[in-house]
Structure formats: C-alpha cells, structure tokens
Amino acid sequence: MKVSRGVVLGGQTRRTSHSPKGEPLYVRSRRSTVFSLPLVCPPSGSCSTAPPVSSLRTMAAKTERTFIAVKPDGVQRGLIGEVVKRFEQKGFKLVAMKFLQASEDLLKQHYIDLKDRPFYPGLVKYMSSGPVAAMVWEGLNVVKTGRVMLGETNPADSKPGTIRGDFCIEVGRNIIHGSDSVDSANKEINLWFKPEELVNYKSCAQDWIYE
C-alpha cells in the first residue's frame, strides 16, 4: 500500500491512502480517519445490474414456478410470515401472492383429482371455512425443493426442520399445500391467478444465489 502526498483541507493536513490499484481506501487527518469502502461486486465479477444474455437464457431454461397455499389452520395460527420467510431465506423469489376466502367451486376444481376419495367433501368444506394465503414462488427446482421444505403429507412422518415437521401434528390440519409436479403447478397457478397477477422481475440477490 502506498500513501499519497499530504494535502491541506480546512486547515488540517490530510493524507489519502490508496490500494496498489489506486482505489482510495481512507482519508487520515489529525483528528479522525474517514473510511471509504470499495464497491463490492457479485461473484460474476461484473457490477452491472444486468447479467450477460447467455446467463439469462440459462436461468430461464432452468427456472420453475410452484403454487404454495397456507391453509385456513395455518392462517389462523399466524404462520403466513414463517412460510414466506423460509422460502425467501432459501433463495426463491415470490412472484404472486393473494389473501382470499376461496369459494367451494374453486376448491372443487383445485382438488378435482381427489373427487372420488371419501374425504373429498370434508376437505373442500374445511378449505372454504376460512381465508387462505395463495402464493407463487419461482426458482431452480422450486417444485421438488418446495415439497421437501413442506415435509410429508402426514406431519408425523415429517422431519424436524420442515414446515409440517415443526408446526403441525395431524393430517387434517397440516397447514400448507404445495404443488407436487411442474404440470400440477402450472395448472394450479392458472386456476388461482390471472396472467397479469404474476410479476416478472429480476431480484438483486440473483447473482448471489445462482452461479
């Protein structure tokens, strides 16, 4: 490190220290030292807000979206924020969210694959008994990873650290729904959200999450 010659500012002699490449690191005076931190760029090595076009194409090819819904029991227990926190901390991006009282018609369509199961009527009635928080999350392998984060359908089989493993006990009150495949996710997203409700944007954290 080398120090530049002294300059007189405001009656005080000050010296500016530089790195070997010439970037200013700090200004020293008789009274105090003022630090000027260098700009930290993402691992890509570029401080540009826009990544290379090739990088965007690669991300677009790998990115999925999944449908996540906090059920009435999760809402009543105040767990919406916990679910959002876990998905955000994992690195996934929220692209849509709504809080609503779902109609029975909407829920019948949502659970249409279970219509021949004996618990279907009770499931629809329960899901329409209170408000739900519906969300769309985006990211690499978000459908598979999201299911792992949720835990098993039966909370008793869910590992500690998963949402169901940490916050619920019975199957009928397992607090959250998550798409089980990419195809199911696309269907559920289209059922619960209009295209214009899905927000397309680049997160400033993207270059710190993906290589």
PyRosetta script that sets phi, psi and omega in degrees:
from pyrosetta import init, pose_from_sequence

init()
pose = pose_from_sequence("MKVSRGVVLGGQTRRTSHSPKGEPLYVRSRRSTVFSLPLVCPPSGSCSTAPPVSSLRTMAAKTERTFIAVKPDGVQRGLIGEVVKRFEQKGFKLVAMKFLQASEDLLKQHYIDLKDRPFYPGLVKYMSSGPVAAMVWEGLNVVKTGRVMLGETNPADSKPGTIRGDFCIEVGRNIIHGSDSVDSANKEINLWFKPEELVNYKSCAQDWIYE")
pose.set_psi(1, 140.1)
pose.set_omega(1, 178.1)
pose.set_phi(2, -122.8)
pose.set_psi(2, 152.9)
pose.set_omega(2, -177.2)
pose.set_phi(3, -112.5)
pose.set_psi(3, 133.1)
pose.set_omega(3, 179.7)
pose.set_phi(4, -74.5)
pose.set_psi(4, 168.6)
pose.set_omega(4, 178.8)
pose.set_phi(5, -66.7)
pose.set_psi(5, 157.0)
pose.set_omega(5, -177.4)
pose.set_phi(6, -73.0)
pose.set_psi(6, 147.1)
pose.set_omega(6, 175.3)
pose.set_phi(7, -128.2)
pose.set_psi(7, 150.3)
pose.set_omega(7, -178.4)
pose.set_phi(8, -102.3)
pose.set_psi(8, 118.1)
pose.set_omega(8, 178.8)
pose.set_phi(9, -130.1)
pose.set_psi(9, 124.9)
pose.set_omega(9, 176.7)
pose.set_phi(10, 60.9)
pose.set_psi(10, 31.9)
pose.set_omega(10, 177.6)
pose.set_phi(11, 82.5)
pose.set_psi(11, -0.8)
pose.set_omega(11, -179.4)
pose.set_phi(12, -118.0)
pose.set_psi(12, 137.7)
pose.set_omega(12, 176.6)
pose.set_phi(13, -79.6)
pose.set_psi(13, 125.9)
pose.set_omega(13, -177.6)
pose.set_phi(14, -125.1)
pose.set_psi(14, 145.3)
pose.set_omega(14, 177.0)
pose.set_phi(15, -123.6)
pose.set_psi(15, 137.9)
pose.set_omega(15, -179.8)
pose.set_phi(16, -106.2)
pose.set_psi(16, 125.2)
pose.set_omega(16, 178.4)
pose.set_phi(17, -93.5)
pose.set_psi(17, 142.2)
pose.set_omega(17, -179.1)
pose.set_phi(18, -125.6)
pose.set_psi(18, 154.4)
pose.set_omega(18, 171.9)
pose.set_phi(19, -77.8)
pose.set_psi(19, 170.2)
pose.set_omega(19, 178.2)
pose.set_phi(20, -57.1)
pose.set_psi(20, -24.5)
pose.set_omega(20, 179.5)
pose.set_phi(21, -90.0)
pose.set_psi(21, -2.9)
pose.set_omega(21, 175.5)
pose.set_phi(22, 97.4)
pose.set_psi(22, 1.8)
pose.set_omega(22, -179.8)
pose.set_phi(23, -77.8)
pose.set_psi(23, 136.1)
pose.set_omega(23, 178.8)
pose.set_phi(24, -68.1)
pose.set_psi(24, 133.6)
pose.set_omega(24, 179.9)
pose.set_phi(25, -107.4)
pose.set_psi(25, -43.8)
pose.set_omega(25, 176.9)
pose.set_phi(26, -159.1)
pose.set_psi(26, 161.1)
pose.set_omega(26, 176.4)
pose.set_phi(27, -116.0)
pose.set_psi(27, 124.8)
pose.set_omega(27, -176.5)
pose.set_phi(28, -109.1)
pose.set_psi(28, 130.7)
pose.set_omega(28, 174.2)
pose.set_phi(29, -124.9)
pose.set_psi(29, 179.6)
pose.set_omega(29, 178.6)
pose.set_phi(30, -68.9)
pose.set_psi(30, -24.8)
pose.set_omega(30, -174.0)
pose.set_phi(31, -98.5)
pose.set_psi(31, -34.7)
pose.set_omega(31, -173.2)
pose.set_phi(32, -159.1)
pose.set_psi(32, 167.8)
pose.set_omega(32, 174.3)
pose.set_phi(33, -118.8)
pose.set_psi(33, 123.8)
pose.set_omega(33, -178.5)
pose.set_phi(34, -106.7)
pose.set_psi(34, 122.2)
pose.set_omega(34, -177.7)
pose.set_phi(35, -93.1)
pose.set_psi(35, 141.0)
pose.set_omega(35, 173.1)
pose.set_phi(36, -123.7)
pose.set_psi(36, 103.0)
pose.set_omega(36, -174.0)
pose.set_phi(37, -73.6)
pose.set_psi(37, 140.9)
pose.set_omega(37, 178.8)
pose.set_phi(38, -70.4)
pose.set_psi(38, 156.0)
pose.set_omega(38, 178.6)
pose.set_phi(39, -69.6)
pose.set_psi(39, 128.9)
pose.set_omega(39, 179.2)
pose.set_phi(40, -99.6)
pose.set_psi(40, 123.1)
pose.set_omega(40, -178.6)
pose.set_phi(41, -100.3)
pose.set_psi(41, 157.4)
pose.set_omega(41, 177.7)
pose.set_phi(42, -65.3)
pose.set_psi(42, 168.0)
pose.set_omega(42, -175.9)
pose.set_phi(43, -58.4)
pose.set_psi(43, -20.8)
pose.set_omega(43, -179.6)
pose.set_phi(44, -64.4)
pose.set_psi(44, -17.2)
pose.set_omega(44, 177.7)
pose.set_phi(45, 90.1)
pose.set_psi(45, -2.7)
pose.set_omega(45, -179.6)
pose.set_phi(46, -117.1)
pose.set_psi(46, 136.7)
pose.set_omega(46, 178.8)
pose.set_phi(47, -91.3)
pose.set_psi(47, 6.3)
pose.set_omega(47, 178.8)
pose.set_phi(48, -68.3)
pose.set_psi(48, 144.1)
pose.set_omega(48, 179.6)
pose.set_phi(49, -74.4)
pose.set_psi(49, -16.5)
pose.set_omega(49, -178.7)
pose.set_phi(50, -109.4)
pose.set_psi(50, 122.8)
pose.set_omega(50, 178.6)
pose.set_phi(51, -74.0)
pose.set_psi(51, 166.5)
pose.set_omega(51, 178.1)
pose.set_phi(52, -57.1)
pose.set_psi(52, 150.8)
pose.set_omega(52, -179.4)
pose.set_phi(53, -58.1)
pose.set_psi(53, -39.6)
pose.set_omega(53, -179.8)
pose.set_phi(54, -61.7)
pose.set_psi(54, -36.6)
pose.set_omega(54, 178.6)
pose.set_phi(55, -66.2)
pose.set_psi(55, -41.2)
pose.set_omega(55, 178.7)
pose.set_phi(56, -63.1)
pose.set_psi(56, -40.9)
pose.set_omega(56, -180.0)
pose.set_phi(57, -65.5)
pose.set_psi(57, -39.8)
pose.set_omega(57, 178.7)
pose.set_phi(58, -63.9)
pose.set_psi(58, -44.6)
pose.set_omega(58, 179.1)
pose.set_phi(59, -63.3)
pose.set_psi(59, -41.4)
pose.set_omega(59, -179.0)
pose.set_phi(60, -62.0)
pose.set_psi(60, -37.0)
pose.set_omega(60, -178.8)
pose.set_phi(61, -70.5)
pose.set_psi(61, -28.7)
pose.set_omega(61, -176.0)
pose.set_phi(62, -95.2)
pose.set_psi(62, -18.4)
pose.set_omega(62, -171.5)
pose.set_phi(63, -75.9)
pose.set_psi(63, 137.8)
pose.set_omega(63, 174.4)
pose.set_phi(64, -122.9)
pose.set_psi(64, 167.2)
pose.set_omega(64, 171.3)
pose.set_phi(65, -127.5)
pose.set_psi(65, 145.9)
pose.set_omega(65, 178.0)
pose.set_phi(66, -131.9)
pose.set_psi(66, 155.3)
pose.set_omega(66, 177.9)
pose.set_phi(67, -101.5)
pose.set_psi(67, 125.0)
pose.set_omega(67, 178.3)
pose.set_phi(68, -124.1)
pose.set_psi(68, 134.2)
pose.set_omega(68, 178.8)
pose.set_phi(69, -133.8)
pose.set_psi(69, 127.3)
pose.set_omega(69, 172.4)
pose.set_phi(70, -83.8)
pose.set_psi(70, 120.6)
pose.set_omega(70, -174.3)
pose.set_phi(71, -75.0)
pose.set_psi(71, 170.9)
pose.set_omega(71, -177.8)
pose.set_phi(72, -53.3)
pose.set_psi(72, -37.6)
pose.set_omega(72, 179.7)
pose.set_phi(73, -68.0)
pose.set_psi(73, -37.4)
pose.set_omega(73, 177.5)
pose.set_phi(74, -66.9)
pose.set_psi(74, -36.9)
pose.set_omega(74, 177.7)
pose.set_phi(75, -65.9)
pose.set_psi(75, -48.5)
pose.set_omega(75, -177.6)
pose.set_phi(76, -63.1)
pose.set_psi(76, -27.9)
pose.set_omega(76, -179.1)
pose.set_phi(77, -90.7)
pose.set_psi(77, 3.9)
pose.set_omega(77, 175.7)
pose.set_phi(78, 70.4)
pose.set_psi(78, 38.3)
pose.set_omega(78, -175.3)
pose.set_phi(79, -104.0)
pose.set_psi(79, 6.0)
pose.set_omega(79, 179.3)
pose.set_phi(80, -59.3)
pose.set_psi(80, -47.8)
pose.set_omega(80, -178.6)
pose.set_phi(81, -61.7)
pose.set_psi(81, -36.9)
pose.set_omega(81, 179.1)
pose.set_phi(82, -64.7)
pose.set_psi(82, -41.3)
pose.set_omega(82, 178.5)
pose.set_phi(83, -64.9)
pose.set_psi(83, -47.2)
pose.set_omega(83, 179.3)
pose.set_phi(84, -60.4)
pose.set_psi(84, -43.3)
pose.set_omega(84, -179.0)
pose.set_phi(85, -59.4)
pose.set_psi(85, -43.8)
pose.set_omega(85, -177.0)
pose.set_phi(86, -65.8)
pose.set_psi(86, -41.7)
pose.set_omega(86, -179.9)
pose.set_phi(87, -70.2)
pose.set_psi(87, -38.0)
pose.set_omega(87, 177.7)
pose.set_phi(88, -67.2)
pose.set_psi(88, -44.8)
pose.set_omega(88, -179.3)
pose.set_phi(89, -65.8)
pose.set_psi(89, -29.5)
pose.set_omega(89, 175.7)
pose.set_phi(90, -65.2)
pose.set_psi(90, -32.0)
pose.set_omega(90, 179.7)
pose.set_phi(91, 119.1)
pose.set_psi(91, 3.1)
pose.set_omega(91, 179.4)
pose.set_phi(92, -80.4)
pose.set_psi(92, 158.8)
pose.set_omega(92, -174.4)
pose.set_phi(93, -111.2)
pose.set_psi(93, 127.9)
pose.set_omega(93, 176.7)
pose.set_phi(94, -79.2)
pose.set_psi(94, 123.9)
pose.set_omega(94, -179.3)
pose.set_phi(95, -116.6)
pose.set_psi(95, -9.1)
pose.set_omega(95, 176.0)
pose.set_phi(96, -164.1)
pose.set_psi(96, 147.6)
pose.set_omega(96, 178.4)
pose.set_phi(97, -159.8)
pose.set_psi(97, 138.2)
pose.set_omega(97, 175.3)
pose.set_phi(98, -147.6)
pose.set_psi(98, 149.7)
pose.set_omega(98, 179.7)
pose.set_phi(99, -114.5)
pose.set_psi(99, 119.8)
pose.set_omega(99, -172.7)
pose.set_phi(100, -153.7)
pose.set_psi(100, 161.7)
pose.set_omega(100, 170.5)
pose.set_phi(101, -96.3)
pose.set_psi(101, 104.4)
pose.set_omega(101, -175.0)
pose.set_phi(102, -71.9)
pose.set_psi(102, 139.0)
pose.set_omega(102, 178.0)
pose.set_phi(103, -77.8)
pose.set_psi(103, 159.5)
pose.set_omega(103, 177.8)
pose.set_phi(104, -64.0)
pose.set_psi(104, -35.1)
pose.set_omega(104, 178.9)
pose.set_phi(105, -62.4)
pose.set_psi(105, -43.0)
pose.set_omega(105, 178.0)
pose.set_phi(106, -63.3)
pose.set_psi(106, -43.1)
pose.set_omega(106, -177.3)
pose.set_phi(107, -70.9)
pose.set_psi(107, -35.4)
pose.set_omega(107, 176.2)
pose.set_phi(108, -61.7)
pose.set_psi(108, -40.3)
pose.set_omega(108, 177.6)
pose.set_phi(109, -69.0)
pose.set_psi(109, -38.0)
pose.set_omega(109, -179.9)
pose.set_phi(110, -63.9)
pose.set_psi(110, -41.1)
pose.set_omega(110, -177.9)
pose.set_phi(111, -102.2)
pose.set_psi(111, 28.9)
pose.set_omega(111, -175.3)
pose.set_phi(112, -59.0)
pose.set_psi(112, -30.5)
pose.set_omega(112, -179.4)
pose.set_phi(113, -69.0)
pose.set_psi(113, -15.3)
pose.set_omega(113, -178.3)
pose.set_phi(114, -106.0)
pose.set_psi(114, 11.7)
pose.set_omega(114, -171.7)
pose.set_phi(115, -62.5)
pose.set_psi(115, -23.4)
pose.set_omega(115, -179.7)
pose.set_phi(116, -92.9)
pose.set_psi(116, 0.8)
pose.set_omega(116, 179.8)
pose.set_phi(117, -86.0)
pose.set_psi(117, 144.7)
pose.set_omega(117, -176.1)
pose.set_phi(118, -61.5)
pose.set_psi(118, -25.6)
pose.set_omega(118, -177.9)
pose.set_phi(119, -88.2)
pose.set_psi(119, 0.1)
pose.set_omega(119, -175.7)
pose.set_phi(120, -58.0)
pose.set_psi(120, -50.4)
pose.set_omega(120, -179.7)
pose.set_phi(121, -59.5)
pose.set_psi(121, -43.1)
pose.set_omega(121, -179.9)
pose.set_phi(122, -66.7)
pose.set_psi(122, -34.6)
pose.set_omega(122, 178.5)
pose.set_phi(123, -64.5)
pose.set_psi(123, -46.2)
pose.set_omega(123, 179.7)
pose.set_phi(124, -63.9)
pose.set_psi(124, -42.7)
pose.set_omega(124, 179.8)
pose.set_phi(125, -62.8)
pose.set_psi(125, -43.6)
pose.set_omega(125, -179.5)
pose.set_phi(126, -65.1)
pose.set_psi(126, -45.6)
pose.set_omega(126, -177.9)
pose.set_phi(127, -64.3)
pose.set_psi(127, -23.1)
pose.set_omega(127, 178.4)
pose.set_phi(128, -95.2)
pose.set_psi(128, 4.9)
pose.set_omega(128, -175.7)
pose.set_phi(129, -81.7)
pose.set_psi(129, -12.9)
pose.set_omega(129, -179.1)
pose.set_phi(130, -160.4)
pose.set_psi(130, 172.8)
pose.set_omega(130, -178.5)
pose.set_phi(131, -69.4)
pose.set_psi(131, 154.2)
pose.set_omega(131, 176.1)
pose.set_phi(132, -127.2)
pose.set_psi(132, 157.1)
pose.set_omega(132, 175.2)
pose.set_phi(133, -110.5)
pose.set_psi(133, 109.5)
pose.set_omega(133, -178.1)
pose.set_phi(134, -98.5)
pose.set_psi(134, 135.5)
pose.set_omega(134, -175.9)
pose.set_phi(135, -139.2)
pose.set_psi(135, 156.1)
pose.set_omega(135, 170.9)
pose.set_phi(136, -123.9)
pose.set_psi(136, 124.6)
pose.set_omega(136, 179.0)
pose.set_phi(137, -114.6)
pose.set_psi(137, 147.4)
pose.set_omega(137, -175.4)
pose.set_phi(138, -126.4)
pose.set_psi(138, 143.2)
pose.set_omega(138, 176.4)
pose.set_phi(139, 163.3)
pose.set_psi(139, 177.6)
pose.set_omega(139, -179.9)
pose.set_phi(140, -70.2)
pose.set_psi(140, 122.6)
pose.set_omega(140, 179.7)
pose.set_phi(141, 54.0)
pose.set_psi(141, 35.4)
pose.set_omega(141, -174.6)
pose.set_phi(142, -66.7)
pose.set_psi(142, -28.0)
pose.set_omega(142, 180.0)
pose.set_phi(143, -67.0)
pose.set_psi(143, -52.8)
pose.set_omega(143, -179.1)
pose.set_phi(144, -65.1)
pose.set_psi(144, -47.1)
pose.set_omega(144, -178.2)
pose.set_phi(145, -65.1)
pose.set_psi(145, -38.1)
pose.set_omega(145, 178.1)
pose.set_phi(146, -59.9)
pose.set_psi(146, -41.0)
pose.set_omega(146, 178.7)
pose.set_phi(147, -64.9)
pose.set_psi(147, -37.8)
pose.set_omega(147, 177.6)
pose.set_phi(148, -65.1)
pose.set_psi(148, -40.9)
pose.set_omega(148, 179.7)
pose.set_phi(149, -64.8)
pose.set_psi(149, -34.6)
pose.set_omega(149, 179.7)
pose.set_phi(150, -69.3)
pose.set_psi(150, -40.1)
pose.set_omega(150, -174.3)
pose.set_phi(151, 97.4)
pose.set_psi(151, -176.7)
pose.set_omega(151, -178.7)
pose.set_phi(152, -72.9)
pose.set_psi(152, 157.6)
pose.set_omega(152, 178.3)
pose.set_phi(153, -55.9)
pose.set_psi(153, -41.5)
pose.set_omega(153, 175.7)
pose.set_phi(154, -87.9)
pose.set_psi(154, 113.9)
pose.set_omega(154, -178.6)
pose.set_phi(155, -55.0)
pose.set_psi(155, -28.6)
pose.set_omega(155, -179.4)
pose.set_phi(156, -65.3)
pose.set_psi(156, -24.0)
pose.set_omega(156, 179.0)
pose.set_phi(157, -95.5)
pose.set_psi(157, -0.2)
pose.set_omega(157, -176.5)
pose.set_phi(158, -88.1)
pose.set_psi(158, 139.0)
pose.set_omega(158, -178.5)
pose.set_phi(159, -77.2)
pose.set_psi(159, 148.8)
pose.set_omega(159, 172.3)
pose.set_phi(160, -57.9)
pose.set_psi(160, 140.7)
pose.set_omega(160, -176.1)
pose.set_phi(161, 103.6)
pose.set_psi(161, -22.4)
pose.set_omega(161, 172.8)
pose.set_phi(162, -85.2)
pose.set_psi(162, 163.7)
pose.set_omega(162, -178.0)
pose.set_phi(163, -63.0)
pose.set_psi(163, -48.5)
pose.set_omega(163, 179.7)
pose.set_phi(164, -71.5)
pose.set_psi(164, -33.5)
pose.set_omega(164, 178.2)
pose.set_phi(165, -65.4)
pose.set_psi(165, -26.8)
pose.set_omega(165, -177.4)
pose.set_phi(166, -96.0)
pose.set_psi(166, -25.7)
pose.set_omega(166, -166.5)
pose.set_phi(167, -125.6)
pose.set_psi(167, -0.5)
pose.set_omega(167, -179.9)
pose.set_phi(168, -147.4)
pose.set_psi(168, 169.4)
pose.set_omega(168, -170.8)
pose.set_phi(169, -124.6)
pose.set_psi(169, -44.7)
pose.set_omega(169, -173.9)
pose.set_phi(170, -108.5)
pose.set_psi(170, 153.0)
pose.set_omega(170, 179.9)
pose.set_phi(171, -59.8)
pose.set_psi(171, -41.5)
pose.set_omega(171, -177.2)
pose.set_phi(172, -70.6)
pose.set_psi(172, -7.8)
pose.set_omega(172, 177.6)
pose.set_phi(173, -136.0)
pose.set_psi(173, 58.2)
pose.set_omega(173, -176.2)
pose.set_phi(174, -97.3)
pose.set_psi(174, 17.0)
pose.set_omega(174, 163.4)
pose.set_phi(175, 61.1)
pose.set_psi(175, -17.2)
pose.set_omega(175, -172.7)
pose.set_phi(176, -152.1)
pose.set_psi(176, 149.0)
pose.set_omega(176, 175.1)
pose.set_phi(177, -119.3)
pose.set_psi(177, 143.4)
pose.set_omega(177, 175.2)
pose.set_phi(178, -142.4)
pose.set_psi(178, 141.5)
pose.set_omega(178, -180.0)
pose.set_phi(179, -58.7)
pose.set_psi(179, 141.1)
pose.set_omega(179, -177.3)
pose.set_phi(180, -99.4)
pose.set_psi(180, -1.9)
pose.set_omega(180, 177.0)
pose.set_phi(181, -160.1)
pose.set_psi(181, 165.3)
pose.set_omega(181, 179.1)
pose.set_phi(182, -64.3)
pose.set_psi(182, -40.7)
pose.set_omega(182, 179.5)
pose.set_phi(183, -63.3)
pose.set_psi(183, -44.2)
pose.set_omega(183, 178.4)
pose.set_phi(184, -63.4)
pose.set_psi(184, -39.1)
pose.set_omega(184, 179.3)
pose.set_phi(185, -60.9)
pose.set_psi(185, -46.1)
pose.set_omega(185, -179.8)
pose.set_phi(186, -61.2)
pose.set_psi(186, -41.4)
pose.set_omega(186, 179.1)
pose.set_phi(187, -65.4)
pose.set_psi(187, -45.1)
pose.set_omega(187, -177.6)
pose.set_phi(188, -68.4)
pose.set_psi(188, -39.4)
pose.set_omega(188, 177.0)
pose.set_phi(189, -62.1)
pose.set_psi(189, -44.4)
pose.set_omega(189, 179.6)
pose.set_phi(190, -66.5)
pose.set_psi(190, -28.1)
pose.set_omega(190, 179.3)
pose.set_phi(191, -75.0)
pose.set_psi(191, -38.8)
pose.set_omega(191, -173.8)
pose.set_phi(192, -95.2)
pose.set_psi(192, -21.5)
pose.set_omega(192, -175.2)
pose.set_phi(193, -130.8)
pose.set_psi(193, 146.0)
pose.set_omega(193, 170.7)
pose.set_phi(194, -82.8)
pose.set_psi(194, 152.9)
pose.set_omega(194, -178.9)
pose.set_phi(195, -53.9)
pose.set_psi(195, -38.5)
pose.set_omega(195, -177.0)
pose.set_phi(196, -72.9)
pose.set_psi(196, -9.3)
pose.set_omega(196, 178.1)
pose.set_phi(197, -88.0)
pose.set_psi(197, -8.0)
pose.set_omega(197, 177.9)
pose.set_phi(198, -92.2)
pose.set_psi(198, 121.0)
pose.set_omega(198, -173.3)
pose.set_phi(199, -96.4)
pose.set_psi(199, 123.2)
pose.set_omega(199, 176.7)
pose.set_phi(200, -97.9)
pose.set_psi(200, 121.2)
pose.set_omega(200, 179.4)
pose.set_phi(201, -159.3)
pose.set_psi(201, 162.1)
pose.set_omega(201, 176.7)
pose.set_phi(202, -101.9)
pose.set_psi(202, 124.0)
pose.set_omega(202, 176.8)
pose.set_phi(203, -74.3)
pose.set_psi(203, 138.8)
pose.set_omega(203, 178.7)
pose.set_phi(204, -68.8)
pose.set_psi(204, -12.8)
pose.set_omega(204, 179.8)
pose.set_phi(205, -90.5)
pose.set_psi(205, -3.0)
pose.set_omega(205, -172.9)
pose.set_phi(206, -56.1)
pose.set_psi(206, -44.3)
pose.set_omega(206, -176.8)
pose.set_phi(207, -71.7)
pose.set_psi(207, -12.0)
pose.set_omega(207, 176.9)
pose.set_phi(208, -96.0)
pose.set_psi(208, -7.6)
pose.set_omega(208, -178.8)
pose.set_phi(209, -106.2)
pose.set_psi(209, -39.9)
pose.set_omega(209, -177.8)
pose.set_phi(210, -113.0)
pose.set_psi(210, 144.5)
pose.set_omega(210, 177.7)
pose.set_phi(211, -74.8)
pose.dump_pdb("model.pdb")
